[in-house]
Amino acid sequence: MLNDDHEAEPVPHDLPQGPHPTQPYAAVPPQYTPPVPPSRRPDSAPSSGSQRPPDAGSSPGRVAVGVAGLRTRRSFPVVTVGVVVALLAVVAFAVWRIGDIGGSTPVAGPTASVTPLAAPATTGTVPTPTSPTPSTSSTTTADWAPALSAFYTQPVSWSRCSDKTKHQCATIAVPVDYAKPDGDRFELALRKVSAPNPSKQIGSLLINPGGPGGSGTEYAQYASFVFSPQVRASYDIIGFDPRGIGQSSPVGCLIDNDMDLLFADDPTPDTPAEKAKLLADADAVTARCAVKGGERARHMSTAEVARDMDVIRVLVGDQKLNYFGVSYGTMLGALYADQFPQKVGRFVLDSAISPNQTQTQEMTYDIQGFESSIDAFTDWCVARSDCALGTDRSAARGKIVTLLDEVEKNGLRTSKPGLETIGEGWASFGIFMCLYSEQSWPTLNQGLREALSGRGDTLLTQAMTVVGRDASGQFAASSYLQAMIPVRCADWPRSPQTPALAAEEATAKAAHPLWARMTGELYDNCKSWPAAGRTPKGKTLAVGAAPILVIGNLRDPATPIGGTKQLAADLDSGTLVTSDHDGHGTYYAGSACVDSAVDGYLNQGVVPRNGLACGPSPAVP
């Protein structure tokens, strides 16, 4: 298709083309942060070439071990199926929408870089940049500490990205440790999609697709699928890869075998020996990540990424930061607003999680989100003549539990070399990922039908696509799994198991057996991480900031509506808009009501009524 600069923009494989529809849904997406417009969503499953970040958000305390952790957004994922699921949940939003559009075209790396900062001065003075900053804002040195001036005033050289778009790419430097600005540095990759008419431009809109681990530069590449024409006309869309991730000095603390281990272990151990192996593997992978990642891995917290965003704000010439974040990206936005409340411009936080969530709240939200999503899927499925679960809604859940029991015992056959037989880890992860969007329900139905006959190709393809694993067993360097341990362990305080918490979890699992199977073991594998978590909790956030728009779907399996409502309440100036909708990601996903509220806020600064409730969208065919 043609972008705003009238040049061919890479289009994901099998992505339907056409203008953003005013009427909802028509196809089937997979998973990337903000939702892709309905008319642009493929009916087929995403190709193995695209990667979807399953957004797990960052949550307090322990998380499901292994793959399960990736799907549950819990405090912190250990390294097994449970863990991976929780994590991928948040990232999934970003990937679902973009990577899910089908096989994505590889994103070319930036060809421009920042002029290297002068070597740290031994006298403690700040080096003078070699050329003036391109910023035209009236920001002054009062906006930052003198020791950070070299970063806030560094010259940035934008040049055309090394792909077929007219987007601009650049690299900037930020300190690994803001308390030691003369030390090591991360180089952050940026991509800018320029507004077509600078004279009508409001400013820049910084974006994050979720994760942790989502690539903002890739997200920006698909700006025309993520944002309305009105928003694209008003802002330079700027994506960045967070520190240690993607093209921003990637840490890459996990090897392929470690990531495979997350899926190979039994996420729901039945014996003490199975459980011991699961937890031991989780601890071992975390320890290896800490050693391989070194100091950089210990400085990948969300709060530190938020500080990087302020450097970006100044370097692009904005007095205040305008921001759009999805899933895990909402916590990033919340922590920026909390650290820099007077620098908040127009903020949209889509499918949210709050830094203040307790473990009990997290579990409650997880259950509510999963139950509402599985109910919606089974209602849709049993109404169809080809439903793999039959026609009895009350029996549908039990069939999935029975299926997973069988998979745990005998596995599923696949045609993938090296994964000729997969276990519950891969299968349950594939199931959960298909719940991210109602457009993926037909794919889930197909995957369940195959699994009931002993085959797991569809579920495995879904899972591999999300985590960036190819048929040869190699994981993409930008796999979201690489960010899972460093970010979560840096963000959250340690959360040891207590008798009260164990009893609470046991009661919840007994009452919600299918949720229990998808969650797996809950465990704090960060106890061996060399640095303590830093995310602040338990207070009103962003006191004195301008109004912040928080939006979410009522039935979101990855970032349940309870967390979205909590963040809106925790923010001093939060304004809540909800959508009676299924899936992960709210804006530009088929609700004209939501789109109107967001566009009016971003373009005219009109703050919608707090508590605005948008109605349902048409059902998936």
MINUTOR-435341 format. One record per residue (C-alpha): residue number from 1; x, z, y. Coordinates in nm, 3 decimals. Layout:
NODE,NUM,X,Z,Y;
...
//
This chain:
NODE,1,0.000,0.000,0.000;
NODE,2,0.108,-0.019,0.365;
NODE,3,0.201,0.296,0.546;
NODE,4,0.158,0.363,0.913;
NODE,5,0.471,0.164,0.986;
NODE,6,0.326,-0.138,0.806;
NODE,7,0.583,-0.123,0.533;
NODE,8,0.521,-0.089,0.162;
NODE,9,0.515,0.275,0.062;
NODE,10,0.593,0.363,-0.299;
NODE,11,0.269,0.409,-0.487;
NODE,12,0.256,0.628,-0.797;
NODE,13,0.191,0.445,-1.121;
NODE,14,-0.174,0.356,-1.178;
NODE,15,-0.279,0.512,-0.849;
NODE,16,-0.603,0.359,-0.724;
NODE,17,-0.569,0.230,-0.371;
NODE,18,-0.811,0.238,-0.084;
NODE,19,-0.912,0.453,0.210;
NODE,20,-0.982,0.821,0.177;
NODE,21,-1.343,0.843,0.061;
NODE,22,-1.605,1.036,0.245;
NODE,23,-1.777,1.100,-0.086;
NODE,24,-1.605,1.308,-0.352;
NODE,25,-1.439,1.236,-0.679;
NODE,26,-1.395,0.925,-0.878;
NODE,27,-1.094,0.962,-1.097;
NODE,28,-0.863,1.197,-1.278;
NODE,29,-0.556,1.356,-1.125;
NODE,30,-0.290,1.564,-1.283;
NODE,31,-0.100,1.805,-1.063;
NODE,32,0.088,1.824,-0.733;
NODE,33,0.014,2.053,-0.443;
NODE,34,-0.250,1.934,-0.198;
NODE,35,-0.507,1.734,-0.385;
NODE,36,-0.496,1.362,-0.387;
NODE,37,-0.803,1.192,-0.245;
NODE,38,-1.056,1.130,-0.519;
NODE,39,-1.047,0.754,-0.488;
NODE,40,-0.674,0.763,-0.540;
NODE,41,-0.671,0.964,-0.856;
NODE,42,-0.597,0.790,-1.183;
NODE,43,-0.831,0.804,-1.476;
NODE,44,-0.539,0.814,-1.714;
NODE,45,-0.310,1.104,-1.786;
NODE,46,0.005,1.122,-1.578;
NODE,47,0.299,0.935,-1.717;
NODE,48,0.592,1.127,-1.849;
NODE,49,0.793,1.005,-1.556;
NODE,50,0.615,1.222,-1.304;
NODE,51,0.667,1.590,-1.272;
NODE,52,0.401,1.834,-1.168;
NODE,53,0.488,2.172,-1.040;
NODE,54,0.259,2.428,-1.193;
NODE,55,0.229,2.672,-0.921;
NODE,56,0.261,3.024,-1.026;
NODE,57,0.286,3.168,-0.691;
NODE,58,0.483,3.482,-0.665;
NODE,59,0.319,3.794,-0.779;
NODE,60,0.413,4.155,-0.818;
NODE,61,0.585,4.316,-1.111;
NODE,62,0.580,4.182,-1.462;
NODE,63,0.468,3.843,-1.571;
NODE,64,0.374,3.682,-1.895;
NODE,65,0.681,3.619,-2.099;
NODE,66,0.780,3.263,-2.168;
NODE,67,0.556,2.968,-2.103;
NODE,68,0.253,3.184,-2.052;
NODE,69,0.415,3.329,-1.747;
NODE,70,0.416,2.990,-1.588;
NODE,71,0.045,2.967,-1.601;
NODE,72,-0.051,3.313,-1.488;
NODE,73,0.085,3.366,-1.137;
NODE,74,0.198,3.714,-1.227;
NODE,75,0.455,3.915,-1.051;
NODE,76,0.739,3.752,-1.218;
NODE,77,0.760,3.531,-1.518;
NODE,78,0.983,3.611,-1.802;
NODE,79,1.112,3.322,-1.990;
NODE,80,0.857,3.223,-2.243;
NODE,81,0.537,3.037,-2.260;
NODE,82,0.350,3.300,-2.066;
NODE,83,0.599,3.305,-1.790;
NODE,84,0.628,2.937,-1.752;
NODE,85,0.258,2.892,-1.721;
NODE,86,0.215,3.143,-1.447;
NODE,87,0.488,2.986,-1.252;
NODE,88,0.391,2.635,-1.298;
NODE,89,0.052,2.729,-1.182;
NODE,90,0.147,2.747,-0.823;
NODE,91,0.376,2.454,-0.831;
NODE,92,0.126,2.261,-1.023;
NODE,93,-0.084,2.224,-0.722;
NODE,94,0.175,2.016,-0.557;
NODE,95,0.265,1.821,-0.858;
NODE,96,-0.085,1.788,-0.978;
NODE,97,-0.183,1.603,-0.676;
NODE,98,0.115,1.390,-0.633;
NODE,99,0.294,1.371,-0.959;
NODE,100,-0.036,1.363,-1.122;
NODE,101,-0.133,1.051,-0.960;
NODE,102,0.047,0.896,-1.246;
NODE,103,0.415,0.820,-1.294;
NODE,104,0.574,0.879,-0.960;
NODE,105,0.835,0.656,-0.810;
NODE,106,1.166,0.842,-0.796;
NODE,107,1.229,0.983,-0.453;
NODE,108,1.546,0.858,-0.298;
NODE,109,1.778,1.118,-0.160;
NODE,110,1.852,1.139,0.208;
NODE,111,2.126,0.912,0.331;
NODE,112,2.189,1.106,0.650;
NODE,113,2.347,1.443,0.679;
NODE,114,2.405,1.694,0.950;
NODE,115,2.734,1.689,1.131;
NODE,116,2.931,1.961,0.952;
NODE,117,2.932,2.292,1.133;
NODE,118,3.266,2.403,1.258;
NODE,119,3.452,2.641,1.033;
NODE,120,3.353,3.002,1.097;
NODE,121,3.554,3.143,1.382;
NODE,122,3.777,3.431,1.289;
NODE,123,3.709,3.598,1.623;
NODE,124,3.336,3.611,1.559;
NODE,125,3.259,3.356,1.828;
NODE,126,3.005,3.081,1.766;
NODE,127,3.146,2.727,1.739;
NODE,128,3.015,2.466,1.980;
NODE,129,2.827,2.177,1.815;
NODE,130,2.989,1.836,1.842;
NODE,131,2.679,1.674,1.988;
NODE,132,2.358,1.794,2.152;
NODE,133,2.060,1.893,1.943;
NODE,134,1.778,1.637,1.947;
NODE,135,1.528,1.909,2.026;
NODE,136,1.328,1.852,2.342;
NODE,137,1.159,2.189,2.330;
NODE,138,1.217,2.467,2.577;
NODE,139,1.335,2.708,2.310;
NODE,140,1.622,2.922,2.428;
NODE,141,1.897,3.118,2.261;
NODE,142,1.671,3.420,2.298;
NODE,143,1.483,3.284,1.998;
NODE,144,1.766,3.370,1.759;
NODE,145,2.056,3.607,1.713;
NODE,146,2.379,3.486,1.876;
NODE,147,2.556,3.489,1.539;
NODE,148,2.310,3.223,1.418;
NODE,149,2.355,2.987,1.714;
NODE,150,2.567,2.746,1.512;
NODE,151,2.271,2.686,1.283;
NODE,152,1.999,2.672,1.549;
NODE,153,2.198,2.432,1.769;
NODE,154,2.360,2.214,1.504;
NODE,155,2.337,1.838,1.564;
NODE,156,2.098,1.662,1.328;
NODE,157,2.138,1.295,1.246;
NODE,158,1.819,1.131,1.121;
NODE,159,1.854,0.795,0.949;
NODE,160,1.643,0.579,0.724;
NODE,161,1.599,0.721,0.373;
NODE,162,1.753,0.528,0.085;
NODE,163,1.424,0.392,-0.044;
NODE,164,1.172,0.128,0.059;
NODE,165,0.990,0.341,0.314;
NODE,166,1.059,0.373,0.684;
NODE,167,1.083,0.748,0.650;
NODE,168,1.376,0.931,0.807;
NODE,169,1.603,1.166,0.613;
NODE,170,1.858,1.425,0.721;
NODE,171,2.040,1.734,0.601;
NODE,172,2.087,2.062,0.784;
NODE,173,2.290,2.372,0.706;
NODE,174,2.164,2.731,0.676;
NODE,175,2.353,3.045,0.573;
NODE,176,2.324,3.158,0.213;
NODE,177,2.305,3.516,0.345;
NODE,178,2.164,3.558,0.695;
NODE,179,2.347,3.891,0.719;
NODE,180,2.674,3.700,0.668;
NODE,181,2.635,3.380,0.874;
NODE,182,3.008,3.303,0.847;
NODE,183,2.982,3.279,0.470;
NODE,184,2.862,3.013,0.228;
NODE,185,2.587,2.766,0.325;
NODE,186,2.298,2.582,0.172;
NODE,187,2.243,2.222,0.280;
NODE,188,1.871,2.154,0.312;
NODE,189,1.731,1.805,0.255;
NODE,190,1.461,1.691,0.502;
NODE,191,1.227,1.391,0.504;
NODE,192,1.024,1.288,0.810;
NODE,193,0.719,1.062,0.812;
NODE,194,0.687,0.980,1.180;
NODE,195,0.357,0.971,1.365;
NODE,196,0.276,0.609,1.462;
NODE,197,0.232,0.676,1.834;
NODE,198,0.469,0.937,1.982;
NODE,199,0.269,0.951,2.306;
NODE,200,-0.029,1.092,2.114;
NODE,201,0.173,1.319,1.890;
NODE,202,0.106,1.694,1.887;
NODE,203,0.435,1.785,1.723;
NODE,204,0.575,1.823,1.373;
NODE,205,0.390,1.953,1.066;
NODE,206,0.620,2.122,0.816;
NODE,207,0.484,2.108,0.461;
NODE,208,0.543,2.278,0.126;
NODE,209,0.375,2.175,-0.201;
NODE,210,0.405,2.502,-0.390;
NODE,211,0.608,2.624,-0.681;
NODE,212,0.825,2.801,-0.637;
NODE,213,1.035,2.493,-0.693;
NODE,214,0.824,2.217,-0.542;
NODE,215,1.008,1.941,-0.357;
NODE,216,0.889,1.910,0.000;
NODE,217,1.081,1.585,0.048;
NODE,218,0.892,1.429,-0.241;
NODE,219,0.569,1.575,-0.111;
NODE,220,0.628,1.412,0.227;
NODE,221,0.687,1.078,0.058;
NODE,222,0.319,1.075,-0.035;
NODE,223,0.187,1.194,0.300;
NODE,224,-0.074,0.918,0.309;
NODE,225,-0.223,1.053,-0.015;
NODE,226,-0.213,1.416,0.097;
NODE,227,-0.325,1.411,0.461;
NODE,228,-0.604,1.235,0.647;
NODE,229,-0.525,0.947,0.884;
NODE,230,-0.616,1.174,1.175;
NODE,231,-0.353,1.431,1.079;
NODE,232,-0.089,1.167,1.012;
NODE,233,-0.156,1.020,1.356;
NODE,234,-0.106,1.358,1.523;
NODE,235,0.211,1.484,1.360;
NODE,236,0.549,1.393,1.227;
NODE,237,0.509,1.511,0.867;
NODE,238,0.828,1.689,0.763;
NODE,239,0.903,1.797,0.410;
NODE,240,1.204,1.998,0.301;
NODE,241,1.343,2.110,-0.032;
NODE,242,1.377,2.490,-0.022;
NODE,243,1.722,2.640,-0.061;
NODE,244,1.865,2.602,-0.410;
NODE,245,1.595,2.356,-0.514;
NODE,246,1.572,1.978,-0.551;
NODE,247,1.821,1.812,-0.315;
NODE,248,1.898,2.131,-0.121;
NODE,249,2.219,2.253,-0.286;
NODE,250,2.039,2.297,-0.620;
NODE,251,2.139,2.610,-0.808;
NODE,252,2.030,2.490,-1.153;
NODE,253,2.089,2.818,-1.333;
NODE,254,1.914,2.713,-1.656;
NODE,255,2.036,2.468,-1.918;
NODE,256,1.803,2.247,-2.122;
NODE,257,1.822,2.477,-2.424;
NODE,258,1.712,2.773,-2.214;
NODE,259,1.410,2.584,-2.085;
NODE,260,1.316,2.467,-2.434;
NODE,261,1.341,2.828,-2.546;
NODE,262,1.063,2.920,-2.305;
NODE,263,0.826,2.703,-2.505;
NODE,264,0.966,2.758,-2.854;
NODE,265,0.910,3.133,-2.879;
NODE,266,0.570,3.260,-2.989;
NODE,267,0.397,3.366,-2.664;
NODE,268,0.153,3.591,-2.852;
NODE,269,0.368,3.778,-3.107;
NODE,270,0.186,3.939,-3.398;
NODE,271,0.471,4.150,-3.535;
NODE,272,0.731,4.384,-3.383;
NODE,273,1.003,4.139,-3.484;
NODE,274,0.835,3.846,-3.306;
NODE,275,0.784,4.055,-2.994;
NODE,276,1.142,4.180,-2.998;
NODE,277,1.272,3.823,-3.019;
NODE,278,1.047,3.710,-2.735;
NODE,279,1.163,3.985,-2.500;
NODE,280,1.528,3.958,-2.603;
NODE,281,1.527,3.584,-2.537;
NODE,282,1.365,3.645,-2.198;
NODE,283,1.632,3.897,-2.100;
NODE,284,1.911,3.671,-2.223;
NODE,285,1.791,3.370,-2.026;
NODE,286,1.758,3.579,-1.709;
NODE,287,2.108,3.719,-1.755;
NODE,288,2.256,3.372,-1.807;
NODE,289,2.076,3.248,-1.496;
NODE,290,2.220,3.534,-1.290;
NODE,291,2.574,3.457,-1.402;
NODE,292,2.552,3.080,-1.362;
NODE,293,2.358,3.094,-1.035;
NODE,294,2.590,3.344,-0.871;
NODE,295,2.539,3.454,-0.511;
NODE,296,2.325,3.154,-0.423;
NODE,297,2.070,3.238,-0.692;
NODE,298,2.045,3.589,-0.546;
NODE,299,1.948,3.443,-0.208;
NODE,300,1.653,3.223,-0.299;
NODE,301,1.380,3.463,-0.191;
NODE,302,1.067,3.340,-0.017;
NODE,303,1.152,3.549,0.289;
NODE,304,1.487,3.372,0.321;
NODE,305,1.326,3.029,0.284;
NODE,306,1.089,3.135,0.563;
NODE,307,1.390,3.204,0.786;
NODE,308,1.518,2.854,0.706;
NODE,309,1.185,2.719,0.830;
NODE,310,1.249,2.871,1.170;
NODE,311,1.581,2.688,1.193;
NODE,312,1.397,2.366,1.107;
NODE,313,1.136,2.442,1.376;
NODE,314,1.399,2.453,1.647;
NODE,315,1.595,2.153,1.521;
NODE,316,1.287,1.928,1.523;
NODE,317,1.211,2.038,1.879;
NODE,318,0.901,2.254,1.838;
NODE,319,0.836,2.572,2.035;
NODE,320,0.597,2.685,1.763;
NODE,321,0.581,2.597,1.396;
NODE,322,0.288,2.397,1.264;
NODE,323,0.264,2.433,0.888;
NODE,324,0.066,2.324,0.582;
NODE,325,0.139,2.504,0.256;
NODE,326,-0.032,2.498,-0.080;
NODE,327,-0.034,2.753,-0.358;
NODE,328,0.304,2.928,-0.356;
NODE,329,0.354,2.755,-0.022;
NODE,330,0.089,2.989,0.121;
NODE,331,0.305,3.292,0.055;
NODE,332,0.592,3.111,0.223;
NODE,333,0.371,3.049,0.525;
NODE,334,0.247,3.409,0.528;
NODE,335,0.601,3.548,0.523;
NODE,336,0.711,3.313,0.800;
NODE,337,0.416,3.426,1.011;
NODE,338,0.499,3.789,0.937;
NODE,339,0.862,3.747,1.044;
NODE,340,0.793,3.518,1.342;
NODE,341,0.434,3.587,1.455;
NODE,342,0.492,3.459,1.808;
NODE,343,0.619,3.127,1.671;
NODE,344,0.305,3.051,1.471;
NODE,345,0.132,2.732,1.583;
NODE,346,-0.137,2.581,1.359;
NODE,347,-0.109,2.711,1.002;
NODE,348,-0.317,2.595,0.704;
NODE,349,-0.269,2.794,0.383;
NODE,350,-0.445,2.621,0.092;
NODE,351,-0.514,2.798,-0.241;
NODE,352,-0.351,3.122,-0.143;
NODE,353,-0.175,3.428,-0.276;
NODE,354,-0.093,3.738,-0.074;
NODE,355,0.243,3.917,-0.070;
NODE,356,0.039,4.237,-0.074;
NODE,357,-0.124,4.184,-0.414;
NODE,358,-0.082,4.471,-0.657;
NODE,359,-0.047,4.419,-1.029;
NODE,360,-0.402,4.537,-1.092;
NODE,361,-0.536,4.297,-0.830;
NODE,362,-0.328,4.018,-0.978;
NODE,363,-0.471,4.075,-1.323;
NODE,364,-0.824,4.090,-1.187;
NODE,365,-0.778,3.764,-0.995;
NODE,366,-0.619,3.593,-1.296;
NODE,367,-0.910,3.684,-1.519;
NODE,368,-1.170,3.578,-1.264;
NODE,369,-0.996,3.249,-1.196;
NODE,370,-0.942,3.163,-1.561;
NODE,371,-1.291,3.264,-1.672;
NODE,372,-1.462,3.062,-1.400;
NODE,373,-1.245,2.758,-1.473;
NODE,374,-1.291,2.765,-1.850;
NODE,375,-1.666,2.815,-1.801;
NODE,376,-1.680,2.510,-1.577;
NODE,377,-1.485,2.301,-1.829;
NODE,378,-1.692,2.406,-2.130;
NODE,379,-2.018,2.347,-1.939;
NODE,380,-1.898,1.996,-1.860;
NODE,381,-1.772,1.933,-2.211;
NODE,382,-2.070,2.049,-2.419;
NODE,383,-2.300,1.831,-2.209;
NODE,384,-2.112,1.524,-2.335;
NODE,385,-2.172,1.350,-2.666;
NODE,386,-1.797,1.332,-2.734;
NODE,387,-1.708,1.696,-2.662;
NODE,388,-1.432,1.816,-2.893;
NODE,389,-1.583,2.165,-2.887;
NODE,390,-1.932,2.061,-2.997;
NODE,391,-2.255,2.124,-2.811;
NODE,392,-2.279,2.504,-2.828;
NODE,393,-2.141,2.657,-2.508;
NODE,394,-2.130,3.007,-2.655;
NODE,395,-1.910,2.888,-2.943;
NODE,396,-1.676,2.668,-2.738;
NODE,397,-1.436,2.942,-2.631;
NODE,398,-1.408,3.073,-2.984;
NODE,399,-1.312,2.728,-3.106;
NODE,400,-1.018,2.720,-2.866;
NODE,401,-0.901,3.065,-2.981;
NODE,402,-0.934,2.957,-3.346;
NODE,403,-0.743,2.639,-3.268;
NODE,404,-0.456,2.834,-3.113;
NODE,405,-0.451,3.065,-3.416;
NODE,406,-0.410,2.760,-3.637;
NODE,407,-0.142,2.612,-3.412;
NODE,408,0.049,2.941,-3.421;
NODE,409,0.053,2.926,-3.801;
NODE,410,0.104,2.557,-3.870;
NODE,411,0.192,2.385,-3.543;
NODE,412,0.084,2.039,-3.429;
NODE,413,0.243,1.707,-3.525;
NODE,414,0.363,1.477,-3.247;
NODE,415,0.541,1.144,-3.215;
NODE,416,0.805,1.286,-2.977;
NODE,417,1.160,1.275,-3.122;
NODE,418,1.301,1.626,-3.146;
NODE,419,0.954,1.778,-3.106;
NODE,420,0.789,1.640,-3.418;
NODE,421,0.613,1.975,-3.455;
NODE,422,0.515,2.193,-3.160;
NODE,423,0.388,2.548,-3.155;
NODE,424,0.148,2.753,-2.949;
NODE,425,0.378,2.757,-2.646;
NODE,426,0.366,2.385,-2.575;
NODE,427,0.002,2.352,-2.682;
NODE,428,-0.138,2.637,-2.473;
NODE,429,0.064,2.526,-2.172;
NODE,430,-0.078,2.175,-2.200;
NODE,431,-0.430,2.316,-2.219;
NODE,432,-0.385,2.533,-1.913;
NODE,433,-0.234,2.257,-1.705;
NODE,434,-0.540,2.040,-1.765;
NODE,435,-0.755,2.312,-1.609;
NODE,436,-0.581,2.263,-1.275;
NODE,437,-0.815,1.985,-1.177;
NODE,438,-1.161,1.890,-1.292;
NODE,439,-1.035,1.533,-1.290;
NODE,440,-0.815,1.625,-1.586;
NODE,441,-1.101,1.752,-1.800;
NODE,442,-1.138,1.422,-1.990;
NODE,443,-0.769,1.444,-2.078;
NODE,444,-0.816,1.802,-2.196;
NODE,445,-1.111,1.698,-2.409;
NODE,446,-0.897,1.429,-2.568;
NODE,447,-0.610,1.672,-2.623;
NODE,448,-0.837,1.926,-2.791;
NODE,449,-0.988,1.658,-3.013;
NODE,450,-0.640,1.555,-3.127;
NODE,451,-0.532,1.915,-3.178;
NODE,452,-0.833,1.989,-3.398;
NODE,453,-0.708,1.711,-3.624;
NODE,454,-0.354,1.847,-3.625;
NODE,455,-0.193,1.630,-3.357;
NODE,456,-0.049,1.740,-3.024;
NODE,457,0.069,1.427,-2.841;
NODE,458,-0.170,1.450,-2.545;
NODE,459,-0.118,1.822,-2.485;
NODE,460,0.258,1.785,-2.520;
NODE,461,0.266,1.491,-2.279;
NODE,462,0.078,1.697,-2.021;
NODE,463,0.315,1.991,-2.061;
NODE,464,0.633,1.780,-2.057;
NODE,465,0.519,1.597,-1.747;
NODE,466,0.467,1.921,-1.560;
NODE,467,0.807,2.068,-1.640;
NODE,468,1.001,1.743,-1.607;
NODE,469,1.121,1.713,-1.968;
NODE,470,1.191,1.366,-2.100;
NODE,471,1.174,1.240,-2.458;
NODE,472,1.547,1.297,-2.509;
NODE,473,1.512,1.669,-2.440;
NODE,474,1.660,1.661,-2.092;
NODE,475,1.488,1.839,-1.806;
NODE,476,1.491,1.691,-1.458;
NODE,477,1.742,1.858,-1.228;
NODE,478,1.449,1.934,-0.998;
NODE,479,1.240,2.095,-1.274;
NODE,480,1.032,2.381,-1.142;
NODE,481,1.164,2.595,-1.420;
NODE,482,1.498,2.610,-1.238;
NODE,483,1.342,2.805,-0.952;
NODE,484,1.132,3.040,-1.161;
NODE,485,1.376,3.321,-1.224;
NODE,486,1.577,3.326,-0.897;
NODE,487,1.274,3.316,-0.668;
NODE,488,1.054,3.559,-0.854;
NODE,489,1.330,3.810,-0.918;
NODE,490,1.434,3.793,-0.553;
NODE,491,1.077,3.836,-0.429;
NODE,492,0.925,4.125,-0.618;
NODE,493,1.015,4.489,-0.680;
NODE,494,1.080,4.585,-1.040;
NODE,495,0.767,4.672,-1.236;
NODE,496,0.834,4.878,-1.549;
NODE,497,0.565,4.917,-1.810;
NODE,498,0.367,5.241,-1.782;
NODE,499,0.113,5.387,-2.027;
NODE,500,-0.165,5.343,-1.770;
NODE,501,-0.078,4.979,-1.707;
NODE,502,-0.042,4.909,-2.079;
NODE,503,-0.387,5.055,-2.142;
NODE,504,-0.535,4.853,-1.857;
NODE,505,-0.387,4.531,-1.995;
NODE,506,-0.502,4.608,-2.349;
NODE,507,-0.857,4.665,-2.228;
NODE,508,-0.854,4.341,-2.028;
NODE,509,-0.720,4.139,-2.321;
NODE,510,-0.978,4.282,-2.559;
NODE,511,-1.257,4.187,-2.320;
NODE,512,-1.117,3.839,-2.253;
NODE,513,-0.963,3.706,-2.577;
NODE,514,-0.910,3.349,-2.461;
NODE,515,-0.748,3.465,-2.138;
NODE,516,-0.528,3.692,-2.350;
NODE,517,-0.412,3.399,-2.561;
NODE,518,-0.327,3.196,-2.253;
NODE,519,-0.147,3.489,-2.087;
NODE,520,0.074,3.614,-2.368;
NODE,521,0.304,3.914,-2.336;
NODE,522,0.347,4.074,-1.994;
NODE,523,0.700,4.187,-1.926;
NODE,524,0.941,4.242,-1.637;
NODE,525,1.242,4.034,-1.728;
NODE,526,1.383,4.082,-1.378;
NODE,527,1.501,4.433,-1.461;
NODE,528,1.843,4.286,-1.538;
NODE,529,1.858,4.079,-1.217;
NODE,530,2.155,4.188,-1.002;
NODE,531,1.960,4.206,-0.674;
NODE,532,1.641,4.396,-0.595;
NODE,533,1.327,4.222,-0.475;
NODE,534,1.270,4.204,-0.100;
NODE,535,0.914,4.088,-0.036;
NODE,536,0.730,4.334,0.193;
NODE,537,0.390,4.450,0.078;
NODE,538,0.112,4.685,0.172;
NODE,539,0.065,4.610,0.540;
NODE,540,-0.121,4.385,0.780;
NODE,541,0.066,4.057,0.800;
NODE,542,0.162,3.851,1.105;
NODE,543,0.036,4.092,1.370;
NODE,544,-0.024,3.907,1.696;
NODE,545,-0.003,3.557,1.548;
NODE,546,-0.236,3.274,1.649;
NODE,547,-0.535,3.211,1.417;
NODE,548,-0.427,3.108,1.066;
NODE,549,-0.662,2.901,0.848;
NODE,550,-0.682,3.008,0.481;
NODE,551,-0.880,2.784,0.243;
NODE,552,-0.958,2.791,-0.129;
NODE,553,-1.184,2.675,-0.411;
NODE,554,-1.424,2.921,-0.572;
NODE,555,-1.305,2.818,-0.921;
NODE,556,-0.927,2.781,-0.910;
NODE,557,-0.741,2.869,-1.233;
NODE,558,-0.396,2.882,-1.072;
NODE,559,-0.457,3.071,-0.747;
NODE,560,-0.797,3.237,-0.793;
NODE,561,-1.026,3.278,-0.496;
NODE,562,-0.971,3.654,-0.495;
NODE,563,-0.612,3.604,-0.384;
NODE,564,-0.717,3.355,-0.118;
NODE,565,-0.972,3.599,0.022;
NODE,566,-0.716,3.878,0.016;
NODE,567,-0.458,3.681,0.212;
NODE,568,-0.716,3.590,0.474;
NODE,569,-0.798,3.960,0.507;
NODE,570,-0.433,4.073,0.502;
NODE,571,-0.340,3.841,0.788;
NODE,572,-0.406,3.988,1.130;
NODE,573,-0.557,3.656,1.242;
NODE,574,-0.670,3.505,0.911;
NODE,575,-0.976,3.276,0.906;
NODE,576,-1.130,3.202,0.564;
NODE,577,-1.297,2.878,0.451;
NODE,578,-1.413,2.845,0.089;
NODE,579,-1.528,2.546,-0.114;
NODE,580,-1.776,2.558,-0.405;
NODE,581,-1.541,2.350,-0.613;
NODE,582,-1.334,2.349,-0.933;
NODE,583,-0.959,2.304,-0.951;
NODE,584,-0.641,2.387,-0.766;
NODE,585,-0.612,2.260,-0.409;
NODE,586,-0.886,2.238,-0.149;
NODE,587,-0.797,2.006,0.141;
NODE,588,-0.844,1.630,0.109;
NODE,589,-0.984,1.678,-0.240;
NODE,590,-1.337,1.550,-0.193;
NODE,591,-1.508,1.804,0.035;
NODE,592,-1.599,1.648,0.370;
NODE,593,-1.683,1.998,0.494;
NODE,594,-1.334,2.132,0.421;
NODE,595,-1.163,1.820,0.552;
NODE,596,-1.357,1.836,0.878;
NODE,597,-1.266,2.202,0.928;
NODE,598,-0.896,2.145,0.859;
NODE,599,-0.869,1.825,1.063;
NODE,600,-1.049,1.982,1.358;
NODE,601,-0.816,2.280,1.345;
NODE,602,-0.493,2.078,1.312;
NODE,603,-0.586,1.806,1.560;
NODE,604,-0.795,1.985,1.824;
NODE,605,-0.708,2.349,1.761;
NODE,606,-1.073,2.428,1.682;
NODE,607,-1.083,2.738,1.462;
NODE,608,-1.377,2.724,1.217;
NODE,609,-1.610,3.016,1.171;
NODE,610,-1.452,3.288,0.959;
NODE,611,-1.624,3.286,0.619;
NODE,612,-1.738,2.924,0.637;
NODE,613,-1.866,2.831,0.289;
NODE,614,-1.859,2.461,0.200;
NODE,615,-2.099,2.335,-0.066;
NODE,616,-2.024,2.179,-0.406;
NODE,617,-1.896,1.828,-0.466;
NODE,618,-2.054,1.579,-0.706;
NODE,619,-1.981,1.645,-1.072;
NODE,620,-1.705,1.468,-1.261;
NODE,621,-1.854,1.178,-1.459;
//
